[in-house]
């Protein structure tokens, strides 16, 4: 894995968070283990890209990496751990990269044994073994994944499988109403910890595919409904598709294209509340007019004085 997550993602150090996100998504799609099941090299690249995004995708982690406080794996650098451990304990404390930690005239004069004990304390999260020695334990890093789901699965909820870098598949629950770009956290499904440290988490970034009929605005669903000339003039009861199945809706007499009707509670459901479905009417005429329809239109034109553009002329 590269020591520079910027190089791993192929972005500059001045890249915006959105540019970093786009670069990660592009690489994650092309390197996903599902596309290369028998290629350990691609799986290793996929894991490296996920680890790089774990650092740069989080603005605070990115700031700390740029400042040299954490490394490319998101782990605290030893010298930074030393600083935080002793900061404020002694006004005369100093740190010299060449000689190591020191207080006043020097530190660690007791020999290598003293230094060994010191660094055992500095790294924290240690457990003393029966022989008195200390082991290093640390939480494993988080791993990032990308999952593309259908519009209706995102709206209604579903269960989907994702492939881990080691080739194993885990099933996740996609909650109803999940949004495009939202990240799901799977506790303990990330990289293994060091020693007895717990595993990290899996962070699954969701992309929602567009639907040919439905679109989403907040928790409301929107749809354009074609209606005939006679349904617009006389009114009618028609079946309207919703994300939970077709429902009957009344078209009022004299309906116009662009008029919006509301189906209460037929949008995205969250617990006990749900959004609505907004139905935008569109009058559609047949491609080929028969003689009856032409004659009807001509009689209406001769008798009617209606001008749909009168209001437009007044405003201009």
N, C-alpha and C positions, 0 to 999 in steps of 0.2 A: 504494500500500500504506500502511495506517495506521502511524503511528509507535508505536502502542500495541497490542502483540499481544493484550493482555487484551480490548480492544475488538473486535479482529478475530475472536476466538473467542467473544465475548459472555459473558465470565465476569468475576467480580470479582477483585481482587488478592489476596483472602484465600481464593480457591477452592483446594480440595485437588487433588493430582495426578490423582486418579480423576475429579473433576469436569471438569478440563481435558481429560482423555482422552475422556470421554463427549461433551463439546461438540465436540471435533475430529472424532470419528467421525460424529456427526450431520451436521455441515456437509460433511464429505468425501463422505458418501453422497449428499447432495442436490445438491452442486455438481460431482460427478465428470464429467470431459469426455465419458465414454461416454454420459451422459444429455443432454448439450448439445453435440453435435459441431459445430454451426454457430453457436455463441454465444461469441465471443472474450471477452465480458465475464464470463461464467460461468467460463471457463477462467482468466481473470486472478484472479477471486475464489478459485478453487480453489488457485491457486498461492500467493496471499496467506495463506490458511488453513494450507496446508502449511508455509509459512515461519514463521508465528506459532507453530505447534505445535513446530517445530524448536527454538525458543527456550524455550517454556514447558514442553514435554514432557520436557525434560532438567532435573532439579532443580538441577544445578550452573549451567547456562546461565541458568536462571530466577533463581537467586540473583545472578548477575553482572549480569543486566539490571536487577533491582530495585535493585542497588547503583550503577547507572549506569556500570558498567565496559564493557558492550557495548551496541550499539544494537538496534533491532527486527529487523535482519537478522542479528544474531549477530556483527557485526563489532566489533572493538576500537575504542573511541572514541579519537580522536587524543590527547586530554589524558591518557587512561589509558595509551596506548602510551608517551607521553613519560615518565610517572612510572615505569613499569616499566623503561624504557631507562636512566634515570639514577639510579634509587633505589640508594642505597648507595655511589655513586661519589664523593660529596662531602658531608661531614657538614653543610656550610652550605647545601646545595641547597634551593631553595624554588620553589614554583610559584604564580603569581598569575594568576587567570583574567582579570583586567583587562589586565595588561601582558604576560602570556606568561611563559616560563621565565626564571629568573634565578639567578645565583650571586653572593652577596655584594652588590657595588655595582651589578650589572647584567649583561646578556648580550646578544649580538647587536650589539655596537657597530660591527661592520664593515659594516653596511648590509644591504639586501635580499638581496644575493648570499649573505651568511653564513647568513641565515635559510633561504634556499632549500636550501642544502647541508645545513643542520641537519635540516630536515623530510624531506629525501630519506633521511637516515640513520635517522631515527626510525621510518619506516614499514616498514623491513625488507623482505626478499624483493624486492630491486631487482636489475636487471641493467643494467650500463653499456653504452650504445650506442657505436657507433664514433665519434660526435661528442663523446663524453664526458658526455652528458646521462644521466639516469637515468629508467627507466620504473617504474611501480608494478605489482607482480604479487601476486596473492592467490588463494588457493584459493576456488573457488566454494562457495556454501552448500549444505548437504544439503537434499534435498526429501523430503517424507513422502507416502506413499500408503497407501491402505487396500484390501485385497484379501480378498474373502469366498470361501472354498473349501468344497467338499463334505466331509463327514466322511471318506469313504473316500479322497478325494484327499489329505487331510491325513495319514491313517494310512499310505497306501501310497506317497505321492509322486506328483507330476504336473508338467506344464508348463502355465503359464498366461500370458496376455498382459495387460499393464497399459498404459493410455494416459497418455503424458506430457502436461504442460501445453501443449506446443507442438503437440499432436495426434498425435505419433508414437507408435507402439505398439512395445513391447519385450516379448520373451518371457522369463519367469523360471522357474527350476526350484524347485518347492515340495518341500523335502526330506521324505522319509518320517518320520513321527512328529512333524511340526511341531505346536506347541500353540496353542490359542486365545490371542490376545494377544501372541504371539511376534513379534519384528521381524526381518526379513531385511534385510541390508545388501548393496546392489549397488554395487560399487566403481566410481566414475567415472561414474555414471549420474545424478548430481544436476545442479545449475545450473552453467553454464560459469564457469570462473575468470576473473579480471581479468588482462589482459595475457597473460603466458605461464604464469599460475598454473593448476594442475590443476583439473579439474571436481570438484565435491563428489560425495557419494554419494546414492543413492536408498535411503530407509529405508521398507520395505514392512511395514505392520502387518497381521497375519493374523487374520481372524475365521473360526472353524470353525462351519459350520452343524450343528445337531443332526441325528441320524439316528433314524428311527422304530424301529429295532431295537437298534442297538448304542449303548453308552455307554462312556466311558473313565474309568479311574481309574489315574492314573500311566501306566505302560506296559501295564496290563492292560485287556482288553476285557470288558465285562459284557453279558449277555443273559438275558432271561427266556424259558424254553422251555415252552410248553404241552404237557402230556401227558394221555393218557386214563386213565380209572379202571383199566382192565385193564392198561395199561402200568405203572402205579404198583404194582399188586398183583403181577403176574406177572413184571415186568421186560421189557425189549425192547431191540432195536437200532434207533436212529432217526437220521435225518440232521439235523445241526445246522448252521445257517449260521455262517460265520466271515468275517472281513474278506478272507480269501484264497480263499473258496469253501466249499461244504458239506463236512463230514466226518462219518463214522459214529461214534456214541457209544453206549455201553451204559448203559441205565437199570437200576439194581439193583432186585431184588425188594423190595417193601415201601417204595418211595420215598414221601416226603412232600412236600407243597407247601412251598416255602421252602428245601428241601435244595439245597446248592450242590455242583456237580461241576466239576472242573478239566480243561481241555484244554491240556496243556503246550505252550508255544511258539507258541500261536495268537493272541498279542496283538501289540502294536506291536514291530516289529523295529528294532533299532539296531545296525548292524554285525553282529557275530557273535552277539549276544544278542537275546533277544526276551521280551516279557512273555507272560502266559498269558491264556486266555479262561475267565472264570468263568460257569458256566451255572446259573441259578437255576430250579429246577423249579416248575411251577404245574399242579396237577391241574385239568382243565377238564371239566365234565360237559355233555352235550348239553342244549340248551334244552328239548327235548321228550323225556321219558322214555318208552321203550316198556314193555310189560307184563313182558317178560322181565327187564329190569333192575330194575323195581320189585319183582318177586317175589324176585329174588336178594337184594336189600337187606333185604327183610322177613325172609327166612330167616336171614340173617347177624345181624340185630339180635336175633332171638329166641334165637340160639345163643351169641352172643359176649358176653363180659364186659368187653371193652376200653372204657376210659374215657379219652379223650384229654385231659380237663381235670382229671384227678386231681392231677397235679403242680402245676397252677396253683392249685388250692384249698389245697394244702399250703403254698405260698409266701405265700399271703395270709391 
